[in-house]
Amino acid sequence: MKSQIAVTLLAILSTSLHANDIKSGGGTSVKKNGPNAYSLPAANLPMSKRLDFSVGNSFFRNPWVQAPASTDARDGLGPLFNTNGCQNCHIKDGRGHPPEANDIHAVSMLVRLSIPAMTDEQKKAYIKDGVIPEPTYGGQLQDFSLPDETPEGKINITYTDVPVEFADGTTVVLRKPHLAITDLGYGEMHPDTQFSARVAPPMIGLGLLESIPEETILRWEKEQAAEGGAVSGKANKVWDVQANQFALGRFGWKAGQPNLMQQNAAAFNGDVGLTSRLFPKENCTSKQSICADLPNGGTPEVSDNILDFVEFYSQHLAVPIRRNTEDPAVQLGKTLFTKVGCDSCHKTNIKTAKRPELPALSEQLIHPYTDLLLHDMGEGLADNRPEYLANGREWRTAPLWGIGYTEEVNGHTYFLHDGRARNLLEAVLWHGGEAESAKQGVLQFSPNERDALIAFLNSL
């Protein structure tokens, strides 16, 4: 009798753990397939708050227009910009992609610009700002402008082949990107300009990542350092504009932003050319008169009210549940994922902080598959452009939750910071540096094991 009870309790516990594992976003997780899988509100968001979510969605989705305009809540676009609306880059709240062969503009890719900090003044500015913007074009290239005006330039990317061979003789040909900026509209760039191409990341689960306790992230940093192995992540420390002090970096490809409010305001400013309380200056440099010459959409162009709604929206986009978890190939892939050490950086079973003001995100058990730390990913992925404490070879661990939905949401399978990887296997094979050992382990896999690893990743 006792044995039967034990078996029953074990089955219940197993089912409970399995159910939690399926819900990558804890209670926020939603069951949704198809192109709108990334666009739903958190499942546990009460109906009384869904109107706020919808209002935030409208400001995220709908385009901004040139000032002056009758739609004064949405005017002030540009005059230099990358897009006229957030949704154009985060397509269906998902992942951007590099420009295709016939694309005139990058659209859902942008290029960060900076120069090395050489003078004492620049070194002092770097400490607070994290980068030294290129003197003429600023911290980001804007490849669009208002009608009859001159954009900053065009982004052109070409590729060369990089073959990688598995132990069984199978060869996979990776593609290495080469970036060129053409048709410069405002003169030559600084000869030491550093470039970093970035595609827009998915929007799902961002409020949960914001809710991971800082002490949890710093504990991982200490644990990895204490282990003395190849994996040794570090937390980025970045300037929090509102708090007027340094804070833990969480968002962006190099964890260059401390919270979603600042991430959103920075995107409004750099990507759409809009001012806000956090970033009150237009995105022109002192060598560009276009911002001063043309009318703006008010001071600021993005009100605090709009910022609040967009913040709420971006905090509560749900993570879709895992799929095919009972598939033996998926279960084998999970074992292999752990065996080669991928879970050293791609963390699971994380409890979010208590957030009384945001109960849907509070104290959730989540599986984002990230530690939010910076890791040296090797020379192959290096952009050689530092950002705060991140050096030119370091990147924040990308969350993997929901990654298997990419193709049905966005119609492509381009991965990594610049979209160079055309599928998940290529993304794995680009890993180097601290992840070199894990990649070498994957290179020993048989075809069935490779398929199982990809099946597991697609189940997330």
C-alpha positions in Angstrom: 0.0 0.0 0.0 2.8 2.4 0.9 4.6 1.5 -2.3 1.5 2.3 -4.3 1.1 5.6 -2.6 4.8 6.4 -3.2 4.4 5.6 -6.9 1.3 7.8 -7.1 3.0 10.7 -5.4 6.0 10.4 -7.7 3.7 10.4 -10.7 2.0 13.5 -9.4 5.3 15.2 -8.7 6.6 14.2 -12.2 3.5 15.6 -13.9 3.8 18.8 -11.9 7.4 19.3 -12.8 6.7 18.4 -16.4 3.9 21.0 -16.5 6.2 23.6 -15.1 8.9 22.8 -17.6 6.4 23.2 -20.5 5.4 26.7 -19.2 8.7 28.5 -19.9 7.2 31.8 -18.7 5.5 30.3 -15.6 1.9 31.5 -15.1 2.3 34.1 -17.9 2.7 31.3 -20.6 0.2 31.0 -23.3 -0.8 28.1 -25.7 -0.7 29.6 -29.2 0.7 28.6 -32.5 1.0 30.4 -35.8 2.1 33.9 -36.7 0.7 35.6 -33.6 2.3 33.3 -31.1 4.5 36.1 -29.7 1.8 38.7 -29.6 -0.5 37.7 -26.7 -0.7 39.2 -23.2 0.5 37.2 -20.2 -2.1 34.4 -19.5 -2.4 35.5 -15.9 -2.9 39.2 -16.7 -6.3 40.2 -15.3 -8.9 41.6 -17.7 -8.8 44.9 -15.9 -5.2 45.4 -17.2 -5.7 44.1 -20.7 -6.9 47.5 -21.9 -3.5 49.0 -20.8 -1.8 46.2 -22.8 -3.9 47.0 -25.9 -3.2 50.7 -25.7 0.6 50.0 -25.4 0.3 47.6 -28.3 -1.3 50.4 -30.5 1.6 52.7 -29.8 4.1 49.9 -30.5 2.4 48.8 -33.7 1.1 52.0 -35.4 3.4 54.3 -37.4 4.6 57.7 -36.3 4.3 60.6 -38.8 6.1 63.7 -39.7 5.4 66.9 -37.7 3.3 68.9 -37.7 0.3 66.6 -38.1 -3.3 66.4 -37.0 -2.4 63.2 -35.2 -0.3 65.1 -32.7 0.0 62.2 -30.3 2.1 60.4 -33.0 4.0 63.1 -34.8 7.6 64.0 -34.7 9.1 61.1 -36.7 12.7 61.6 -37.6 14.0 63.6 -39.4 16.6 60.8 -39.4 15.4 57.3 -38.4 15.6 53.6 -39.1 11.8 52.9 -39.0 8.6 54.7 -38.4 7.2 52.2 -35.9 8.5 49.6 -33.4 6.6 46.7 -35.1 8.5 47.2 -38.3 11.7 45.9 -36.7 10.2 43.6 -34.1 8.0 42.0 -36.7 4.9 40.5 -35.0 6.8 41.1 -31.8 9.4 38.7 -33.0 12.9 38.6 -34.5 14.4 40.9 -37.1 16.6 39.7 -40.0 19.5 41.0 -42.1 18.7 42.7 -45.4 17.9 40.3 -48.2 19.7 40.4 -51.6 17.3 43.0 -53.1 16.6 45.1 -50.0 17.3 48.8 -50.3 17.2 49.4 -46.6 18.1 47.2 -43.6 14.6 47.7 -42.0 14.9 45.2 -39.1 18.7 45.5 -38.7 20.6 48.6 -37.5 24.3 49.4 -37.2 25.8 50.8 -34.0 28.6 53.3 -34.4 31.3 54.4 -32.0 35.0 55.3 -31.8 37.6 54.3 -29.3 38.0 56.4 -26.2 41.4 58.0 -26.6 41.5 61.4 -24.9 40.9 61.9 -21.1 37.6 63.6 -21.9 36.5 60.7 -24.0 37.5 58.1 -21.4 35.5 60.0 -18.7 32.5 60.2 -21.0 32.8 56.5 -21.8 32.4 55.5 -18.1 28.9 57.1 -18.0 27.7 56.7 -21.6 29.3 53.3 -22.4 30.4 54.3 -25.9 31.9 57.3 -27.7 29.5 58.1 -30.6 31.0 58.6 -34.1 31.4 62.5 -34.3 29.3 63.0 -37.5 26.8 60.2 -37.4 26.3 59.5 -33.7 25.9 56.2 -32.1 23.7 54.6 -34.7 23.4 54.9 -38.5 19.9 56.1 -39.7 19.3 54.8 -43.2 15.9 56.6 -43.6 15.0 60.3 -43.6 11.9 62.4 -44.1 10.8 63.0 -47.7 13.2 65.3 -49.6 15.8 64.9 -46.9 19.1 63.0 -46.9 19.5 59.8 -44.9 22.8 59.1 -43.3 23.7 56.2 -45.5 22.9 52.7 -46.7 23.8 49.3 -45.2 25.3 46.7 -47.4 26.2 43.2 -46.3 28.0 40.5 -48.2 29.1 37.0 -47.0 32.0 34.6 -47.4 31.8 30.9 -46.7 33.3 29.3 -43.5 33.2 25.5 -43.6 33.0 23.5 -40.4 33.4 19.8 -40.3 31.9 17.3 -37.9 33.8 14.2 -36.6 31.8 12.0 -39.0 33.0 14.1 -42.0 29.8 16.0 -42.5 30.5 19.6 -43.5 28.3 22.6 -42.7 29.1 25.9 -44.5 28.6 28.9 -42.3 28.4 32.4 -43.7 30.6 35.2 -42.4 29.1 38.7 -42.9 31.1 41.7 -44.2 29.5 45.1 -43.5 29.8 48.2 -45.7 28.2 51.6 -45.3 27.7 53.4 -48.6 26.1 56.6 -49.8 27.2 58.6 -46.8 25.0 61.7 -46.6 26.9 63.9 -44.2 30.6 63.5 -45.0 33.2 60.9 -44.2 33.2 58.9 -41.0 36.0 58.9 -38.4 38.8 56.5 -39.6 38.6 54.5 -36.4 34.8 54.0 -36.5 33.7 50.7 -34.8 30.6 49.0 -36.4 28.2 46.5 -35.0 25.2 45.2 -36.9 22.3 44.2 -34.8 18.9 42.6 -35.7 15.9 43.2 -33.5 15.4 40.5 -30.8 12.0 39.0 -29.9 9.8 40.9 -27.4 8.5 37.9 -25.5 9.1 37.5 -21.7 11.0 40.8 -21.3 9.1 41.7 -18.1 10.1 38.4 -16.6 13.8 39.0 -17.5 13.4 42.4 -15.8 12.0 40.6 -12.8 14.9 38.2 -12.2 16.5 39.3 -8.9 19.8 41.1 -9.3 21.3 38.9 -6.6 20.5 35.8 -8.7 22.4 37.1 -11.7 25.3 38.2 -9.5 25.4 34.8 -7.8 25.8 33.1 -11.2 28.6 35.5 -12.0 30.4 34.5 -8.7 29.7 30.8 -9.1 31.1 30.7 -12.7 34.2 32.6 -11.5 34.7 30.2 -8.6 34.5 27.1 -10.8 37.6 28.3 -12.6 36.5 26.8 -15.9 36.2 28.3 -19.4 32.7 29.7 -18.7 33.0 32.9 -16.7 30.3 35.4 -17.3 30.2 38.9 -16.0 27.5 41.4 -15.4 27.4 44.6 -17.3 27.1 47.9 -15.3 25.3 50.6 -17.2 23.9 54.1 -16.6 20.3 54.3 -15.4 19.1 57.7 -16.6 16.1 57.8 -14.3 18.0 56.7 -11.2 21.0 58.8 -12.1 23.3 56.0 -11.1 24.9 52.8 -12.4 22.8 49.6 -12.5 22.9 46.1 -13.7 22.6 45.8 -17.5 19.9 43.4 -18.7 18.7 44.3 -22.2 20.3 44.6 -25.6 22.8 42.3 -27.3 25.5 43.5 -24.9 23.2 44.1 -21.9 23.6 47.9 -22.4 20.3 48.9 -20.9 19.2 48.5 -17.3 15.4 48.3 -17.7 12.6 48.2 -20.2 11.6 51.9 -19.7 15.1 53.0 -20.8 15.4 50.4 -23.5 12.1 51.6 -25.0 13.0 55.3 -24.7 16.4 54.7 -26.3 14.7 52.8 -29.2 12.2 55.6 -29.7 15.1 58.1 -29.8 17.6 56.2 -31.9 15.4 54.1 -34.1 12.4 56.4 -34.7 14.0 59.8 -34.0 11.7 60.7 -31.1 12.5 62.6 -28.0 11.2 61.7 -24.5 11.8 62.7 -20.9 14.7 60.2 -20.7 16.3 61.3 -24.0 15.3 64.9 -24.6 17.8 65.6 -27.5 17.0 64.6 -31.1 19.3 62.1 -32.6 21.3 64.6 -34.7 25.0 65.4 -34.0 26.4 68.9 -33.9 27.5 68.3 -37.5 24.0 67.8 -38.7 21.6 70.7 -38.9 18.6 68.8 -40.2 17.0 68.3 -36.7 17.2 72.1 -36.0 16.0 73.0 -39.5 12.7 71.0 -39.4 9.7 71.2 -37.1 9.5 68.6 -34.3 6.5 67.0 -32.6 6.7 68.9 -29.3 8.8 68.7 -26.2 9.0 65.8 -25.6 7.6 64.0 -28.6 6.8 60.8 -26.7 4.8 61.6 -23.6 5.4 59.9 -20.2 1.9 58.5 -20.7 2.9 56.8 -23.9 6.1 55.5 -22.4 4.2 54.0 -19.5 1.8 52.2 -21.9 4.6 50.8 -24.1 6.5 49.7 -21.0 3.5 47.8 -19.7 3.0 46.2 -23.1 6.6 45.1 -23.4 6.6 43.8 -19.9 3.6 41.5 -20.5 4.1 39.9 -23.9 3.7 36.2 -23.1 6.1 33.4 -23.8 4.4 30.5 -25.7 4.5 27.1 -24.1 7.0 24.4 -25.1 5.9 21.8 -27.7 6.7 18.2 -28.4 8.3 17.7 -25.0 7.3 14.0 -24.9 9.1 13.3 -28.2 12.1 10.9 -27.5 14.3 13.0 -29.8 13.5 16.2 -27.8 14.3 14.4 -24.6 17.5 13.1 -26.0 18.3 16.6 -27.2 17.8 18.0 -23.8 20.2 15.5 -22.3 22.8 16.3 -24.9 22.3 20.1 -24.3 23.2 19.6 -20.7 26.0 17.1 -21.4 28.1 19.4 -23.5 27.5 22.3 -21.0 25.1 24.6 -22.8 23.2 25.0 -19.6 26.1 26.7 -18.0 25.0 29.9 -19.6 21.4 29.1 -20.8 19.9 28.9 -17.3 16.5 27.5 -16.3 14.4 27.1 -13.1 14.6 30.7 -12.1 12.3 32.4 -9.6 11.3 36.0 -10.4 11.3 38.6 -7.7 8.1 39.6 -5.8 6.7 42.6 -7.6 3.4 43.7 -5.9 2.9 46.4 -8.6 3.2 43.8 -11.4 1.5 40.7 -9.9 1.5 38.8 -13.2 5.3 38.8 -13.3 5.8 38.3 -9.5 7.4 35.1 -8.1 7.1 33.1 -11.3 9.2 29.9 -12.0 10.6 30.5 -15.4 12.9 28.8 -18.0 14.3 31.6 -20.2 17.6 29.7 -21.0 19.8 32.7 -20.2 21.9 34.0 -17.3 21.8 37.6 -18.7 25.6 37.7 -18.3 28.3 38.7 -20.8 30.4 36.0 -22.2 33.4 35.9 -24.5 32.0 34.2 -27.6 35.3 34.1 -29.5 36.8 35.9 -32.5 34.3 34.5 -35.0 31.4 36.4 -33.4 33.4 39.5 -32.3 32.3 42.9 -33.4 35.3 44.5 -31.7 33.1 47.3 -30.4 33.0 47.7 -26.6 29.9 48.8 -24.7 30.3 49.7 -21.0 32.1 46.7 -19.4 31.4 44.5 -22.5 34.5 44.1 -24.7 34.5 43.5 -28.4 34.2 39.7 -28.1 31.5 39.6 -25.4 27.7 39.2 -25.8 24.9 38.7 -23.4 23.5 35.2 -23.3 20.5 35.2 -25.6 17.3 33.8 -24.1 16.2 30.7 -26.0 12.6 30.4 -24.8 10.1 30.5 -27.8 12.9 30.1 -30.3 11.2 27.2 -32.0 8.3 29.5 -33.1 10.6 31.8 -35.1 9.8 30.5 -38.6 6.0 30.5 -38.2 6.0 34.0 -36.6 8.6 35.7 -38.7 9.0 33.5 -41.8 12.7 32.9 -41.4 15.3 31.2 -39.2 18.0 33.8 -39.0 19.7 33.8 -35.6 22.5 35.5 -33.6 23.1 39.3 -33.2 23.5 40.0 -36.9 21.3 37.2 -38.3 24.3 35.5 -39.9 23.1 32.0 -38.9 20.5 30.6 -41.3 19.3 28.0 -38.9 19.8 26.8 -35.3 22.7 24.4 -36.1 24.6 27.2 -37.7 24.0 29.4 -34.6 25.4 26.6 -32.4 28.5 26.2 -34.7 29.3 29.9 -34.5 29.9 29.6 -30.7 33.5 30.0 -29.6 35.5 31.5 -26.7 33.9 30.4 -23.5 31.5 28.1 -25.5 34.3 26.5 -27.6 34.2 23.3 -25.5 30.4 23.0 -25.9 30.8 23.5 -29.7 33.5 20.9 -29.9 31.2 18.5 -28.0 28.5 19.1 -30.6 31.0 18.5 -33.4 31.3 14.9 -32.1 27.6 14.3 -32.4 26.2 11.7 -34.8 23.6 12.8 -37.3 20.8 11.5 -35.0 22.3 13.4 -32.0 22.5 16.6 -34.1 18.9 16.2 -35.1 17.9 15.6 -31.5 19.6 18.7 -30.2 17.8 20.8 -32.9 14.5 19.1 -32.0 15.0 20.1 -28.4 15.8 23.7 -29.3 12.7 23.8 -31.5 10.7 22.5 -28.6 11.4 25.6 -26.6 
